[in-house]
Amino acid sequence: MNKNNYKKSAKNTINLQILSLKKLKKVLGISFNKAVKAIGDCQSKCILVGVGKSGQLANLIASSLSSIGASSFALQSAADAAHGDLGAISTFPKKDVLILISNSGSSSELNPIISYSKKYNLTMIGITSKKNSALYKAANIKLLLPEVKEAGEGAIVPSSSLITQASIGSALVIAVMQYKKLGIKTFRKFHPGGALSKKLLTSSDLMVKPPFISENSKMKKALKMLSQKKLGLIVIRNKKKLTSGLIVDGDVKRASQKYKNLHDLSVRDIMTKNPLSVKNDLLAIQCLNLMNKKRITSLLVHDNNNKKTIGVLHIHKVLENVK
């Protein structure tokens, strides 16, 4: 092949895969919802088994499901199931959910697993593109993928078919996450290290406890607290211990230029009323974006009531940890 044609070949492969995904989008039906519910309601494990290249894809999907708290793993290969790996499948007291992936759905390697599933009445989700296959007929929940054209000469190398399998797998993971109402906290629980863990830091992870002062106090007391705490801010509260304002170093500087008797003024005369506060589970990177947008360096942090400040987040702390 001429060197100038490689780019053309790549575009052709991608176009075929795009077409495959468009076909997949059209065939999604009620069976997908049933599969999500079966995985989401599983009280044991999800066991994934793929045939051929789909075996590697099964590992990826299993890993992704586990990452959202849906305990899953993939058998090394469909062929190994007949040589002892069936013992890894739980049938009592809680039953596993089987997810079998095969483009043709007719591989003899699947027969022992299908028989085992029927014997112990396990829920079996079949992902295949052949409606007349053994897998499709045996599955309790049938996810029929569209028949697609593979790229390359002879259309023999799995390409478009793998894309559709990977896409349906990713779609299942995200849908199960939504079904189980899992959020960032759950996902972070299973990703404690690496760059991803930094992206999952929240405002509560990086906040510090700020100094509080009554809005009826004099600025003399507030200035002393600002000097001692060295946070560059102080949170103002009313009689009900609810946050009513905020004073930062910049407020003090501007007030000192405006008033000669700054020490004798009331805190409420200087404070910024209704300061911006964020929920304690907001991602740190989102907090950073908000501070940049509002051109501020600090955010108050609250739990359920935005008037009950539990911490303060400084832009420098966020930059140190998420960049």
C-alpha positions as CSV (number, residue, x, y, z in Angstrom):
1,M,0.0,0.0,0.0
2,N,1.2,3.5,-0.9
3,K,2.2,5.5,2.2
4,N,-0.3,8.2,1.1
5,N,-3.1,5.7,1.5
6,Y,-2.6,4.9,5.2
7,K,-4.5,8.0,6.2
8,K,-7.3,7.0,3.9
9,S,-7.4,3.5,5.4
10,A,-7.6,4.9,8.9
11,K,-10.5,7.2,7.9
12,N,-12.3,4.3,6.3
13,T,-11.9,2.2,9.5
14,I,-13.2,5.1,11.7
15,N,-16.1,5.8,9.3
16,L,-17.1,2.1,9.5
17,Q,-17.0,2.2,13.3
18,I,-19.0,5.4,13.5
19,L,-21.6,3.8,11.3
20,S,-21.6,0.8,13.6
21,L,-22.3,3.0,16.6
22,K,-25.1,4.7,14.9
23,K,-26.7,1.3,14.2
24,L,-26.2,0.3,17.8
25,K,-27.9,3.4,19.0
26,K,-31.0,2.5,16.9
27,V,-31.3,-1.0,18.2
28,L,-31.2,-0.3,21.9
29,G,-34.4,-1.5,23.4
30,I,-36.1,-2.6,26.6
31,S,-33.6,-5.4,27.0
32,F,-31.0,-2.9,27.9
33,N,-33.1,-1.6,30.8
34,K,-33.5,-5.2,32.0
35,A,-29.8,-5.8,31.9
36,V,-29.1,-2.6,33.9
37,K,-31.6,-3.7,36.5
38,A,-30.2,-7.2,36.7
39,I,-26.6,-5.9,37.3
40,G,-27.7,-3.2,39.6
41,D,-29.8,-5.5,41.8
42,C,-27.2,-8.3,41.9
43,Q,-26.4,-9.1,45.5
44,S,-23.4,-11.3,44.5
45,K,-21.0,-10.8,41.6
46,C,-21.2,-10.2,37.9
47,I,-19.1,-12.7,35.9
48,L,-18.1,-11.7,32.4
49,V,-17.0,-14.1,29.8
50,G,-15.9,-13.2,26.3
51,V,-14.9,-15.3,23.3
52,G,-11.7,-14.5,21.4
53,K,-10.9,-10.8,21.3
54,S,-14.1,-10.2,23.3
55,G,-12.3,-11.8,26.3
56,Q,-10.1,-8.8,26.7
57,L,-13.1,-6.5,26.4
58,A,-14.8,-8.5,29.2
59,N,-11.9,-7.7,31.5
60,L,-12.3,-4.0,30.8
61,I,-16.0,-4.0,31.4
62,A,-15.6,-6.1,34.6
63,S,-13.0,-3.7,35.9
64,S,-15.2,-0.7,35.1
65,L,-18.2,-2.3,36.9
66,S,-16.1,-3.0,39.9
67,S,-14.9,0.6,40.0
68,I,-18.5,1.8,40.6
69,G,-19.1,-0.8,43.3
70,A,-20.8,-3.5,41.2
71,S,-18.5,-6.4,42.2
72,S,-17.4,-8.0,38.9
73,F,-14.6,-10.1,37.4
74,A,-14.0,-11.8,34.1
75,L,-13.0,-15.4,33.6
76,Q,-9.7,-15.8,31.9
77,S,-11.3,-17.4,28.8
78,A,-14.5,-19.1,27.9
79,A,-12.5,-22.3,27.2
80,D,-11.2,-22.5,30.7
81,A,-14.8,-22.6,32.1
82,A,-14.9,-26.3,31.2
83,H,-11.7,-27.0,33.1
84,G,-12.5,-25.8,36.6
85,D,-13.3,-22.1,36.2
86,L,-17.0,-22.7,36.6
87,G,-16.3,-23.1,40.3
88,A,-15.7,-19.4,40.5
89,I,-19.4,-18.8,39.7
90,S,-21.6,-18.5,42.9
91,T,-24.9,-20.3,42.8
92,F,-25.8,-20.4,46.5
93,P,-27.0,-18.7,48.6
94,K,-26.6,-15.6,46.4
95,K,-26.4,-16.1,42.7
96,D,-24.0,-14.4,40.3
97,V,-25.2,-12.7,37.1
98,L,-23.4,-13.9,33.9
99,I,-22.6,-11.6,31.1
100,L,-21.5,-13.5,28.0
101,I,-20.0,-11.7,25.0
102,S,-19.6,-13.3,21.6
103,N,-20.1,-11.7,18.2
104,S,-21.2,-15.0,16.6
105,G,-22.8,-16.3,19.7
106,S,-22.2,-19.9,18.4
107,S,-18.8,-20.7,19.8
108,S,-18.7,-24.2,21.3
109,E,-16.6,-22.7,24.2
110,L,-19.8,-21.1,25.5
111,N,-21.7,-24.4,25.8
112,P,-20.4,-25.4,29.3
113,I,-21.2,-22.0,30.7
114,I,-24.7,-21.9,29.2
115,S,-25.4,-25.4,30.5
116,Y,-24.2,-24.4,34.0
117,S,-26.3,-21.3,33.9
118,K,-29.4,-23.2,33.0
119,K,-28.8,-25.9,35.6
120,Y,-28.5,-23.4,38.5
121,N,-31.1,-20.9,37.1
122,L,-28.6,-18.0,36.9
123,T,-29.5,-14.8,35.2
124,M,-27.6,-14.7,31.9
125,I,-27.1,-11.6,29.8
126,G,-26.1,-12.4,26.2
127,I,-24.4,-9.9,24.1
128,T,-24.2,-11.0,20.4
129,S,-25.0,-9.9,16.9
130,K,-26.6,-13.2,15.8
131,K,-30.3,-13.7,16.6
132,N,-30.2,-17.4,15.6
133,S,-27.2,-18.2,17.8
134,A,-27.1,-20.5,20.8
135,L,-26.2,-17.6,23.1
136,Y,-29.1,-15.4,22.0
137,K,-31.6,-18.2,22.4
138,A,-30.3,-19.3,25.8
139,A,-29.9,-15.8,27.4
140,N,-32.5,-14.6,29.8
141,I,-31.7,-11.0,28.7
142,K,-30.7,-10.6,25.1
143,L,-28.7,-7.6,23.9
144,L,-28.7,-8.0,20.2
145,L,-25.9,-5.9,18.5
146,P,-26.2,-4.8,14.9
147,E,-24.4,-6.8,12.3
148,V,-21.6,-4.5,11.1
149,K,-18.9,-4.5,8.5
150,E,-15.4,-5.0,9.7
151,A,-12.6,-2.8,8.3
152,G,-9.7,-4.0,6.2
153,E,-9.1,-6.4,3.4
154,G,-11.5,-9.4,3.6
155,A,-13.3,-7.8,6.6
156,I,-11.9,-10.5,8.9
157,V,-10.2,-8.5,11.7
158,P,-12.6,-7.6,14.5
159,S,-12.8,-3.8,14.5
160,S,-16.3,-2.5,14.1
161,S,-17.8,-5.4,16.1
162,L,-15.4,-4.7,19.0
163,I,-16.3,-1.0,19.0
164,T,-20.0,-1.9,19.4
165,Q,-19.3,-4.3,22.2
166,A,-17.1,-1.8,24.0
167,S,-19.8,0.9,23.6
168,I,-22.6,-1.3,25.0
169,G,-20.3,-2.2,27.9
170,S,-19.5,1.4,28.7
171,A,-23.2,2.3,28.4
172,L,-24.1,-0.5,30.9
173,V,-21.5,0.8,33.4
174,I,-22.8,4.3,33.3
175,A,-26.4,3.3,33.4
176,V,-25.8,0.9,36.4
177,M,-24.1,3.8,38.1
178,Q,-27.2,5.9,37.6
179,Y,-29.5,3.0,38.6
180,K,-27.7,2.5,41.9
181,K,-27.6,6.2,42.4
182,L,-23.8,6.2,42.9
183,G,-21.9,9.4,42.9
184,I,-18.4,10.8,43.1
185,K,-17.9,9.5,46.7
186,T,-18.5,5.9,45.7
187,F,-16.3,6.2,42.6
188,R,-13.5,7.8,44.6
189,K,-13.7,5.0,47.2
190,F,-12.4,2.6,44.6
191,H,-9.8,5.1,43.2
192,P,-7.7,6.2,46.1
193,G,-4.5,6.8,44.3
194,G,-3.0,8.3,41.2
195,A,-4.0,11.3,39.1
196,L,-7.6,10.3,39.1
197,S,-7.8,10.6,42.9
198,K,-6.7,14.3,42.6
199,K,-9.6,14.9,40.2
200,L,-12.0,13.5,42.7
201,L,-10.9,15.6,45.6
202,T,-13.8,17.6,47.0
203,S,-14.2,20.9,48.9
204,S,-14.4,19.1,52.2
205,D,-11.0,17.4,51.5
206,L,-9.2,20.6,51.2
207,M,-11.1,23.0,53.4
208,V,-9.8,24.3,56.8
209,K,-11.7,25.5,59.8
210,P,-12.0,29.3,59.7
211,P,-12.1,31.7,62.7
212,F,-15.6,32.8,63.6
213,I,-16.7,36.1,65.1
214,S,-20.1,37.6,66.0
215,E,-21.4,40.3,63.8
216,N,-21.9,42.5,66.8
217,S,-18.2,42.4,67.7
218,K,-15.9,45.4,67.1
219,M,-13.3,45.5,64.4
220,K,-10.5,45.7,67.0
221,K,-11.3,42.1,68.0
222,A,-11.6,41.0,64.4
223,L,-8.2,42.5,63.4
224,K,-6.6,40.6,66.3
225,M,-8.1,37.3,65.2
226,L,-7.1,38.0,61.6
227,S,-3.5,38.5,62.7
228,Q,-3.4,35.4,65.0
229,K,-5.1,32.9,62.6
230,K,-3.2,34.1,59.5
231,L,-5.8,32.8,57.1
232,G,-6.5,36.2,55.6
233,L,-10.2,36.0,56.4
234,I,-12.7,35.7,59.2
235,V,-16.3,34.3,59.0
236,I,-19.1,36.5,60.6
237,R,-22.0,34.9,62.3
238,N,-25.3,36.2,63.8
239,K,-26.9,35.3,67.1
240,K,-28.3,32.0,65.6
241,K,-24.7,31.0,64.7
242,L,-25.6,31.3,61.0
243,T,-23.1,32.9,58.6
244,S,-24.0,36.5,57.7
245,G,-20.8,37.8,56.2
246,L,-17.1,37.5,55.5
247,I,-14.2,39.8,56.0
248,V,-10.9,39.3,54.1
249,D,-7.6,41.2,54.2
250,G,-8.7,43.2,51.2
251,D,-11.8,44.4,53.0
252,V,-9.7,45.6,55.9
253,K,-7.3,47.4,53.6
254,R,-10.1,49.2,51.8
255,A,-11.9,50.1,55.1
256,S,-8.7,51.5,56.6
257,Q,-8.4,54.0,53.8
258,K,-12.0,55.0,54.1
259,Y,-12.5,55.1,57.9
260,K,-10.2,56.7,60.5
261,N,-11.8,54.9,63.4
262,L,-11.7,51.4,62.0
263,H,-11.0,49.7,65.3
264,D,-14.2,51.1,66.8
265,L,-16.5,50.1,63.9
266,S,-18.8,47.1,64.2
267,V,-17.8,44.0,62.2
268,R,-21.1,44.2,60.3
269,D,-20.2,47.6,59.0
270,I,-17.1,46.2,57.1
271,M,-18.2,42.6,56.2
272,T,-19.2,41.4,52.8
273,K,-22.8,40.2,53.2
274,N,-24.0,36.8,51.9
275,P,-20.6,35.4,50.9
276,L,-20.4,32.7,48.3
277,S,-20.6,29.2,49.8
278,V,-20.3,25.8,48.2
279,K,-21.5,22.3,49.2
280,N,-18.9,20.1,50.9
281,D,-19.0,17.5,48.2
282,L,-18.4,19.8,45.3
283,L,-15.3,18.8,43.3
284,A,-12.2,20.9,44.1
285,I,-11.7,21.5,40.4
286,Q,-15.2,22.9,40.1
287,C,-14.5,25.1,43.1
288,L,-11.3,26.4,41.4
289,N,-13.3,27.2,38.2
290,L,-15.9,29.1,40.3
291,M,-13.2,31.1,42.1
292,N,-11.6,32.0,38.8
293,K,-15.0,33.0,37.4
294,K,-15.9,35.2,40.3
295,R,-12.3,36.5,40.7
296,I,-12.1,35.5,44.4
297,T,-9.5,33.6,46.3
298,S,-11.7,31.9,49.0
299,L,-15.0,30.0,49.2
300,L,-17.0,29.1,52.3
301,V,-18.0,25.5,52.6
302,H,-21.3,24.2,54.0
303,D,-23.0,20.9,54.5
304,N,-26.8,20.9,54.2
305,N,-27.4,24.5,55.2
306,N,-25.6,27.2,53.2
307,K,-25.8,29.5,56.2
308,K,-23.9,27.0,58.4
309,T,-20.3,27.3,57.4
310,I,-18.1,24.3,58.3
311,G,-14.9,25.3,56.5
312,V,-13.2,27.6,54.1
313,L,-11.4,26.7,50.9
314,H,-8.5,28.8,49.6
315,I,-7.5,28.9,46.0
316,H,-3.8,28.2,46.8
317,K,-4.8,25.0,48.6
318,V,-6.7,23.8,45.5
319,L,-3.9,24.7,43.1
320,E,-1.4,22.7,45.3
321,N,-3.5,19.6,45.1
322,V,-5.3,19.4,41.7
323,K,-2.8,20.8,39.3
